[in-house]
Amino acid sequence: MERTVVRCAEGHVFSTASFPMQTTERLGPGRLLRCPRCARLRQSVPVGYAKR
C-alpha cells in the first residue's frame, strides 16, 4: 500500500496510508482527514500540491 505525505490546514505534515479519491476525476486536491497532531478533521492536501 502506498503512503501519501499530506499537509493539514494547520500546517502539520504527516503521512497516510489512504488518501480518498486519488483518481483523475476529482474536484480538487484537498480531502478531509483526521490530523494526528491536532486530532481534528482538517482539510488536507498532498505535499506536492501545497501552495503557500
PQR file of N, CA, C, O and H, with PARSE charges and radii, in Angstrom:
ATOM      1  N   MET A   1       0.841  -1.173   0.000 -0.4000 1.5000
ATOM      2  CA  MET A   1       0.000   0.000   0.000 -0.0000 2.0000
ATOM      3  C   MET A   1       0.893   1.245   0.000  0.5500 1.7000
ATOM      4  O   MET A   1       1.849   1.347   0.768 -0.5500 1.4000
ATOM      5  N   GLU A   2       0.560   2.159  -0.860 -0.4000 1.5000
ATOM      6  CA  GLU A   2       1.357   3.383  -0.998 -0.0000 2.0000
ATOM      7  C   GLU A   2       0.952   4.399   0.063  0.5500 1.7000
ATOM      8  O   GLU A   2      -0.234   4.580   0.339 -0.5500 1.4000
ATOM      9  H   GLU A   2      -0.217   2.076  -1.484  0.4000 1.0000
ATOM     10  N   ARG A   3       1.932   5.053   0.648 -0.4000 1.5000
ATOM     11  CA  ARG A   3       1.665   6.087   1.641 -0.0000 2.0000
ATOM     12  C   ARG A   3       1.810   7.450   0.969  0.5500 1.7000
ATOM     13  O   ARG A   3       2.668   7.644   0.107 -0.5500 1.4000
ATOM     14  H   ARG A   3       2.895   4.906   0.424  0.4000 1.0000
ATOM     15  N   THR A   4       0.968   8.379   1.372 -0.4000 1.5000
ATOM     16  CA  THR A   4       0.963   9.722   0.815 -0.0000 2.0000
ATOM     17  C   THR A   4       1.303  10.714   1.913  0.5500 1.7000
ATOM     18  O   THR A   4       0.720  10.666   2.996 -0.5500 1.4000
ATOM     19  H   THR A   4       0.271   8.221   2.072  0.4000 1.0000
ATOM     20  N   VAL A   5       2.242  11.613   1.642 -0.4000 1.5000
ATOM     21  CA  VAL A   5       2.596  12.666   2.602 -0.0000 2.0000
ATOM     22  C   VAL A   5       1.664  13.842   2.343  0.5500 1.7000
ATOM     23  O   VAL A   5       1.564  14.339   1.222 -0.5500 1.4000
ATOM     24  H   VAL A   5       2.715  11.652   0.762  0.4000 1.0000
ATOM     25  N   VAL A   6       0.977  14.281   3.411 -0.4000 1.5000
ATOM     26  CA  VAL A   6      -0.010  15.357   3.282 -0.0000 2.0000
ATOM     27  C   VAL A   6       0.261  16.452   4.309  0.5500 1.7000
ATOM     28  O   VAL A   6       0.981  16.245   5.285 -0.5500 1.4000
ATOM     29  H   VAL A   6       1.058  13.877   4.322  0.4000 1.0000
ATOM     30  N   ARG A   7      -0.334  17.622   4.068 -0.4000 1.5000
ATOM     31  CA  ARG A   7      -0.234  18.757   4.992 -0.0000 2.0000
ATOM     32  C   ARG A   7      -1.659  19.186   5.330  0.5500 1.7000
ATOM     33  O   ARG A   7      -2.475  19.393   4.431 -0.5500 1.4000
ATOM     34  H   ARG A   7      -0.919  17.790   3.275  0.4000 1.0000
ATOM     35  N   CYS A   8      -1.965  19.321   6.629 -0.4000 1.5000
ATOM     36  CA  CYS A   8      -3.306  19.747   7.030 -0.0000 2.0000
ATOM     37  C   CYS A   8      -3.399  21.274   6.974  0.5500 1.7000
ATOM     38  O   CYS A   8      -2.399  21.958   6.756 -0.5500 1.4000
ATOM     39  H   CYS A   8      -1.303  19.153   7.359  0.4000 1.0000
ATOM     40  N   ALA A   9      -4.595  21.791   7.170 -0.4000 1.5000
ATOM     41  CA  ALA A   9      -4.830  23.234   7.093 -0.0000 2.0000
ATOM     42  C   ALA A   9      -4.061  23.999   8.162  0.5500 1.7000
ATOM     43  O   ALA A   9      -3.810  25.193   7.998 -0.5500 1.4000
ATOM     44  H   ALA A   9      -5.408  21.236   7.347  0.4000 1.0000
ATOM     45  N   GLU A  10      -3.684  23.341   9.250 -0.4000 1.5000
ATOM     46  CA  GLU A  10      -2.906  23.985  10.309 -0.0000 2.0000
ATOM     47  C   GLU A  10      -1.405  23.961  10.018  0.5500 1.7000
ATOM     48  O   GLU A  10      -0.623  24.558  10.758 -0.5500 1.4000
ATOM     49  H   GLU A  10      -3.888  22.371   9.384  0.4000 1.0000
ATOM     50  N   GLY A  11      -0.994  23.271   8.941 -0.4000 1.5000
ATOM     51  CA  GLY A  11       0.410  23.225   8.567 -0.0000 2.0000
ATOM     52  C   GLY A  11       1.152  21.985   9.033  0.5500 1.7000
ATOM     53  O   GLY A  11       2.353  21.866   8.789 -0.5500 1.4000
ATOM     54  H   GLY A  11      -1.629  22.786   8.340  0.4000 1.0000
ATOM     55  N   HIS A  12       0.472  21.055   9.699 -0.4000 1.5000
ATOM     56  CA  HIS A  12       1.121  19.830  10.159 -0.0000 2.0000
ATOM     57  C   HIS A  12       1.318  18.870   8.989  0.5500 1.7000
ATOM     58  O   HIS A  12       0.402  18.661   8.194 -0.5500 1.4000
ATOM     59  H   HIS A  12      -0.504  21.152   9.897  0.4000 1.0000
ATOM     60  N   VAL A  13       2.502  18.292   8.883 -0.4000 1.5000
ATOM     61  CA  VAL A  13       2.820  17.348   7.813 -0.0000 2.0000
ATOM     62  C   VAL A  13       2.835  15.949   8.405  0.5500 1.7000
ATOM     63  O   VAL A  13       3.468  15.707   9.433 -0.5500 1.4000
ATOM     64  H   VAL A  13       3.246  18.461   9.528  0.4000 1.0000
ATOM     65  N   PHE A  14       2.130  15.022   7.746 -0.4000 1.5000
ATOM     66  CA  PHE A  14       2.078  13.631   8.187 -0.0000 2.0000
ATOM     67  C   PHE A  14       1.821  12.747   6.985  0.5500 1.7000
ATOM     68  O   PHE A  14       1.479  13.235   5.908 -0.5500 1.4000
ATOM     69  H   PHE A  14       1.616  15.219   6.911  0.4000 1.0000
ATOM     70  N   SER A  15       1.987  11.443   7.168 -0.4000 1.5000
ATOM     71  CA  SER A  15       1.730  10.521   6.065 -0.0000 2.0000
ATOM     72  C   SER A  15       0.495   9.699   6.375  0.5500 1.7000
ATOM     73  O   SER A  15       0.177   9.452   7.538 -0.5500 1.4000
ATOM     74  H   SER A  15       2.265  11.046   8.043  0.4000 1.0000
ATOM     75  N   THR A  16      -0.194   9.281   5.338 -0.4000 1.5000
ATOM     76  CA  THR A  16      -1.405   8.492   5.481 -0.0000 2.0000
ATOM     77  C   THR A  16      -1.371   7.342   4.482  0.5500 1.7000
ATOM     78  O   THR A  16      -0.849   7.481   3.376 -0.5500 1.4000
ATOM     79  H   THR A  16       0.064   9.482   4.393  0.4000 1.0000
ATOM     80  N   ALA A  17      -1.932   6.210   4.882 -0.4000 1.5000
ATOM     81  CA  ALA A  17      -1.956   5.039   4.002 -0.0000 2.0000
ATOM     82  C   ALA A  17      -3.011   5.203   2.924  0.5500 1.7000
ATOM     83  O   ALA A  17      -2.861   4.665   1.826 -0.5500 1.4000
ATOM     84  H   ALA A  17      -2.356   6.097   5.780  0.4000 1.0000
ATOM     85  N   SER A  18      -4.070   5.933   3.217 -0.4000 1.5000
ATOM     86  CA  SER A  18      -5.120   6.114   2.218 -0.0000 2.0000
ATOM     87  C   SER A  18      -5.410   7.598   2.060  0.5500 1.7000
ATOM     88  O   SER A  18      -5.544   8.330   3.040 -0.5500 1.4000
ATOM     89  H   SER A  18      -4.192   6.369   4.109  0.4000 1.0000
ATOM     90  N   PHE A  19      -5.502   8.017   0.834 -0.4000 1.5000
ATOM     91  CA  PHE A  19      -5.888   9.396   0.532 -0.0000 2.0000
ATOM     92  C   PHE A  19      -7.080   9.279  -0.400  0.5500 1.7000
ATOM     93  O   PHE A  19      -6.898   8.992  -1.584 -0.5500 1.4000
ATOM     94  H   PHE A  19      -5.394   7.423   0.037  0.4000 1.0000
ATOM     95  N   PRO A  20      -8.310   9.495   0.097 -0.5600 1.5000
ATOM     96  CA  PRO A  20      -9.530   9.232  -0.669  0.2800 2.0000
ATOM     97  C   PRO A  20      -9.560   9.918  -2.026  0.5500 1.7000
ATOM     98  O   PRO A  20      -9.077  11.039  -2.187 -0.5500 1.4000
ATOM     99  N   MET A  21     -10.130   9.228  -2.984 -0.4000 1.5000
ATOM    100  CA  MET A  21     -10.356   9.738  -4.348 -0.0000 2.0000
ATOM    101  C   MET A  21      -9.070  10.153  -5.048  0.5500 1.7000
ATOM    102  O   MET A  21      -9.014  11.235  -5.632 -0.5500 1.4000
ATOM    103  H   MET A  21     -10.522   8.318  -2.853  0.4000 1.0000
ATOM    104  N   GLN A  22      -8.043   9.323  -5.002 -0.4000 1.5000
ATOM    105  CA  GLN A  22      -6.819   9.623  -5.742 -0.0000 2.0000
ATOM    106  C   GLN A  22      -6.973   9.112  -7.166  0.5500 1.7000
ATOM    107  O   GLN A  22      -6.296   8.163  -7.563 -0.5500 1.4000
ATOM    108  H   GLN A  22      -8.089   8.444  -4.527  0.4000 1.0000
ATOM    109  N   THR A  23      -7.838   9.721  -7.917 -0.4000 1.5000
ATOM    110  CA  THR A  23      -8.060   9.340  -9.310 -0.0000 2.0000
ATOM    111  C   THR A  23      -7.926  10.575 -10.181  0.5500 1.7000
ATOM    112  O   THR A  23      -7.670  11.675  -9.690 -0.5500 1.4000
ATOM    113  H   THR A  23      -8.387  10.492  -7.594  0.4000 1.0000
ATOM    114  N   THR A  24      -8.099  10.382 -11.461 -0.4000 1.5000
ATOM    115  CA  THR A  24      -8.014  11.523 -12.370 -0.0000 2.0000
ATOM    116  C   THR A  24      -9.259  12.385 -12.295  0.5500 1.7000
ATOM    117  O   THR A  24      -9.207  13.566 -12.642 -0.5500 1.4000
ATOM    118  H   THR A  24      -8.306   9.488 -11.859  0.4000 1.0000
ATOM    119  N   GLU A  25     -10.398  11.818 -11.843 -0.4000 1.5000
ATOM    120  CA  GLU A  25     -11.644  12.578 -11.746 -0.0000 2.0000
ATOM    121  C   GLU A  25     -11.871  13.011 -10.309  0.5500 1.7000
ATOM    122  O   GLU A  25     -12.434  12.256  -9.517 -0.5500 1.4000
ATOM    123  H   GLU A  25     -10.440  10.860 -11.561  0.4000 1.0000
ATOM    124  N   ARG A  26     -11.445  14.200  -9.967 -0.4000 1.5000
ATOM    125  CA  ARG A  26     -11.666  14.722  -8.628 -0.0000 2.0000
ATOM    126  C   ARG A  26     -11.935  16.216  -8.710  0.5500 1.7000
ATOM    127  O   ARG A  26     -11.627  16.867  -9.709 -0.5500 1.4000
ATOM    128  H   ARG A  26     -10.987  14.814 -10.611  0.4000 1.0000
ATOM    129  N   LEU A  27     -12.507  16.736  -7.656 -0.4000 1.5000
ATOM    130  CA  LEU A  27     -12.906  18.134  -7.656 -0.0000 2.0000
ATOM    131  C   LEU A  27     -11.787  19.075  -7.258  0.5500 1.7000
ATOM    132  O   LEU A  27     -11.855  20.271  -7.540 -0.5500 1.4000
ATOM    133  H   LEU A  27     -12.757  16.208  -6.845  0.4000 1.0000
ATOM    134  N   GLY A  28     -10.767  18.558  -6.614 -0.4000 1.5000
ATOM    135  CA  GLY A  28      -9.643  19.364  -6.175 -0.0000 2.0000
ATOM    136  C   GLY A  28      -8.678  18.491  -5.404  0.5500 1.7000
ATOM    137  O   GLY A  28      -8.994  17.332  -5.132 -0.5500 1.4000
ATOM    138  H   GLY A  28     -10.712  17.586  -6.385  0.4000 1.0000
ATOM    139  N   PRO A  29      -7.526  18.997  -5.043 -0.5600 1.5000
ATOM    140  CA  PRO A  29      -6.532  18.160  -4.361  0.2800 2.0000
ATOM    141  C   PRO A  29      -6.821  17.941  -2.887  0.5500 1.7000
ATOM    142  O   PRO A  29      -6.253  17.019  -2.302 -0.5500 1.4000
ATOM    143  N   GLY A  30      -7.672  18.737  -2.254 -0.4000 1.5000
ATOM    144  CA  GLY A  30      -7.898  18.651  -0.816 -0.0000 2.0000
ATOM    145  C   GLY A  30      -8.893  17.577  -0.413  0.5500 1.7000
ATOM    146  O   GLY A  30      -9.835  17.284  -1.148 -0.5500 1.4000
ATOM    147  H   GLY A  30      -8.134  19.486  -2.729  0.4000 1.0000
ATOM    148  N   ARG A  31      -8.679  16.990   0.764 -0.4000 1.5000
ATOM    149  CA  ARG A  31      -9.573  15.988   1.340 -0.0000 2.0000
ATOM    150  C   ARG A  31      -9.678  16.217   2.838  0.5500 1.7000
ATOM    151  O   ARG A  31      -8.773  16.794   3.441 -0.5500 1.4000
ATOM    152  H   ARG A  31      -7.914  17.229   1.362  0.4000 1.0000
ATOM    153  N   LEU A  32     -10.767  15.775   3.444 -0.4000 1.5000
ATOM    154  CA  LEU A  32     -10.919  15.845   4.886 -0.0000 2.0000
ATOM    155  C   LEU A  32     -10.284  14.612   5.513  0.5500 1.7000
ATOM    156  O   LEU A  32     -10.712  13.488   5.250 -0.5500 1.4000
ATOM    157  H   LEU A  32     -11.502  15.307   2.955  0.4000 1.0000
ATOM    158  N   LEU A  33      -9.269  14.818   6.338 -0.4000 1.5000
ATOM    159  CA  LEU A  33      -8.594  13.734   7.039 -0.0000 2.0000
ATOM    160  C   LEU A  33      -8.422  14.130   8.499  0.5500 1.7000
ATOM    161  O   LEU A  33      -8.376  15.314   8.831 -0.5500 1.4000
ATOM    162  H   LEU A  33      -8.921  15.731   6.552  0.4000 1.0000
ATOM    163  N   ARG A  34      -8.327  13.132   9.362 -0.4000 1.5000
ATOM    164  CA  ARG A  34      -8.071  13.403  10.776 -0.0000 2.0000
ATOM    165  C   ARG A  34      -6.568  13.576  10.963  0.5500 1.7000
ATOM    166  O   ARG A  34      -5.795  12.648  10.724 -0.5500 1.4000
ATOM    167  H   ARG A  34      -8.364  12.170   9.092  0.4000 1.0000
ATOM    168  N   CYS A  35      -6.163  14.756  11.387 -0.4000 1.5000
ATOM    169  CA  CYS A  35      -4.750  15.057  11.612 -0.0000 2.0000
ATOM    170  C   CYS A  35      -4.311  14.416  12.933  0.5500 1.7000
ATOM    171  O   CYS A  35      -4.976  14.609  13.950 -0.5500 1.4000
ATOM    172  H   CYS A  35      -6.791  15.510  11.581  0.4000 1.0000
ATOM    173  N   PRO A  36      -3.213  13.660  12.942 -0.5600 1.5000
ATOM    174  CA  PRO A  36      -2.751  13.041  14.186  0.2800 2.0000
ATOM    175  C   PRO A  36      -2.175  14.051  15.184  0.5500 1.7000
ATOM    176  O   PRO A  36      -2.123  13.761  16.380 -0.5500 1.4000
ATOM    177  N   ARG A  37      -1.747  15.214  14.726 -0.4000 1.5000
ATOM    178  CA  ARG A  37      -1.181  16.223  15.629 -0.0000 2.0000
ATOM    179  C   ARG A  37      -2.253  17.010  16.365  0.5500 1.7000
ATOM    180  O   ARG A  37      -2.156  17.194  17.579 -0.5500 1.4000
ATOM    181  H   ARG A  37      -1.789  15.449  13.756  0.4000 1.0000
ATOM    182  N   CYS A  38      -3.290  17.485  15.646 -0.4000 1.5000
ATOM    183  CA  CYS A  38      -4.325  18.293  16.289 -0.0000 2.0000
ATOM    184  C   CYS A  38      -5.599  17.488  16.566  0.5500 1.7000
ATOM    185  O   CYS A  38      -6.539  18.014  17.162 -0.5500 1.4000
ATOM    186  H   CYS A  38      -3.369  17.336  14.660  0.4000 1.0000
ATOM    187  N   ALA A  39      -5.644  16.229  16.145 -0.4000 1.5000
ATOM    188  CA  ALA A  39      -6.747  15.291  16.422 -0.0000 2.0000
ATOM    189  C   ALA A  39      -8.114  15.807  15.978  0.5500 1.7000
ATOM    190  O   ALA A  39      -9.123  15.539  16.629 -0.5500 1.4000
ATOM    191  H   ALA A  39      -4.881  15.801  15.661  0.4000 1.0000
ATOM    192  N   ARG A  40      -8.146  16.547  14.871 -0.4000 1.5000
ATOM    193  CA  ARG A  40      -9.403  17.049  14.326 -0.0000 2.0000
ATOM    194  C   ARG A  40      -9.453  16.772  12.840  0.5500 1.7000
ATOM    195  O   ARG A  40      -8.423  16.572  12.196 -0.5500 1.4000
ATOM    196  H   ARG A  40      -7.326  16.766  14.341  0.4000 1.0000
ATOM    197  N   LEU A  41     -10.661  16.760  12.302 -0.4000 1.5000
ATOM    198  CA  LEU A  41     -10.799  16.635  10.859 -0.0000 2.0000
ATOM    199  C   LEU A  41     -10.361  17.951  10.231  0.5500 1.7000
ATOM    200  O   LEU A  41     -10.889  19.011  10.567 -0.5500 1.4000
ATOM    201  H   LEU A  41     -11.497  16.922  12.826  0.4000 1.0000
ATOM    202  N   ARG A  42      -9.421  17.884   9.342 -0.4000 1.5000
ATOM    203  CA  ARG A  42      -8.883  19.083   8.686 -0.0000 2.0000
ATOM    204  C   ARG A  42      -8.815  18.861   7.186  0.5500 1.7000
ATOM    205  O   ARG A  42      -8.671  17.733   6.716 -0.5500 1.4000
ATOM    206  H   ARG A  42      -8.992  17.023   9.068  0.4000 1.0000
ATOM    207  N   GLN A  43      -8.920  19.941   6.451 -0.4000 1.5000
ATOM    208  CA  GLN A  43      -8.694  19.891   5.022 -0.0000 2.0000
ATOM    209  C   GLN A  43      -7.217  19.601   4.812  0.5500 1.7000
ATOM    210  O   GLN A  43      -6.368  20.324   5.333 -0.5500 1.4000
ATOM    211  H   GLN A  43      -9.037  20.857   6.832  0.4000 1.0000
ATOM    212  N   SER A  44      -6.895  18.549   4.054 -0.4000 1.5000
ATOM    213  CA  SER A  44      -5.503  18.160   3.836 -0.0000 2.0000
ATOM    214  C   SER A  44      -5.236  18.027   2.350  0.5500 1.7000
ATOM    215  O   SER A  44      -6.109  17.630   1.579 -0.5500 1.4000
ATOM    216  H   SER A  44      -7.585  17.962   3.632  0.4000 1.0000
ATOM    217  N   VAL A  45      -4.020  18.362   1.960 -0.4000 1.5000
ATOM    218  CA  VAL A  45      -3.608  18.240   0.564 -0.0000 2.0000
ATOM    219  C   VAL A  45      -2.269  17.512   0.509  0.5500 1.7000
ATOM    220  O   VAL A  45      -1.472  17.611   1.442 -0.5500 1.4000
ATOM    221  H   VAL A  45      -3.310  18.685   2.586  0.4000 1.0000
ATOM    222  N   PRO A  46      -2.015  16.779  -0.579 -0.5600 1.5000
ATOM    223  CA  PRO A  46      -0.692  16.178  -0.726  0.2800 2.0000
ATOM    224  C   PRO A  46       0.383  17.262  -0.721  0.5500 1.7000
ATOM    225  O   PRO A  46       0.142  18.364  -1.214 -0.5500 1.4000
ATOM    226  N   VAL A  47       1.537  16.979  -0.184 -0.4000 1.5000
ATOM    227  CA  VAL A  47       2.597  17.980  -0.033 -0.0000 2.0000
ATOM    228  C   VAL A  47       2.985  18.552  -1.390  0.5500 1.7000
ATOM    229  O   VAL A  47       3.327  19.732  -1.465 -0.5500 1.4000
ATOM    230  H   VAL A  47       1.733  16.084   0.217  0.4000 1.0000
ATOM    231  N   GLY A  48       2.949  17.781  -2.450 -0.4000 1.5000
ATOM    232  CA  GLY A  48       3.283  18.289  -3.781 -0.0000 2.0000
ATOM    233  C   GLY A  48       2.326  19.361  -4.249  0.5500 1.7000
ATOM    234  O   GLY A  48       2.709  20.205  -5.058 -0.5500 1.4000
ATOM    235  H   GLY A  48       2.671  16.823  -2.389  0.4000 1.0000
ATOM    236  N   TYR A  49       1.079  19.360  -3.763 -0.4000 1.5000
ATOM    237  CA  TYR A  49       0.073  20.342  -4.173 -0.0000 2.0000
ATOM    238  C   TYR A  49       0.015  21.550  -3.240  0.5500 1.7000
ATOM    239  O   TYR A  49      -0.588  22.566  -3.585 -0.5500 1.4000
ATOM    240  H   TYR A  49       0.767  18.675  -3.105  0.4000 1.0000
ATOM    241  N   ALA A  50       0.630  21.451  -2.073 -0.4000 1.5000
ATOM    242  CA  ALA A  50       0.528  22.526  -1.077 -0.0000 2.0000
ATOM    243  C   ALA A  50       1.194  23.793  -1.580  0.5500 1.7000
ATOM    244  O   ALA A  50       2.394  23.804  -1.854 -0.5500 1.4000
ATOM    245  H   ALA A  50       1.120  20.626  -1.793  0.4000 1.0000
ATOM    246  N   LYS A  51       0.425  24.848  -1.701 -0.4000 1.5000
ATOM    247  CA  LYS A  51       0.947  26.141  -2.146 -0.0000 2.0000
ATOM    248  C   LYS A  51       0.690  27.158  -1.057  0.5500 1.7000
ATOM    249  O   LYS A  51      -0.411  27.210  -0.509 -0.5500 1.4000
ATOM    250  H   LYS A  51      -0.550  24.839  -1.478  0.4000 1.0000
ATOM    251  N   ARG A  52       1.671  27.955  -0.738 -0.4000 1.5000
ATOM    252  CA  ARG A  52       1.502  28.988   0.285 -0.0000 2.0000
ATOM    253  C   ARG A  52       1.779  30.329  -0.291  0.5500 1.7000
ATOM    254  O   ARG A  52       1.690  31.334   0.415 -0.5500 1.4000
ATOM    255  H   ARG A  52       2.565  27.913  -1.184  0.4000 1.0000
TER
END
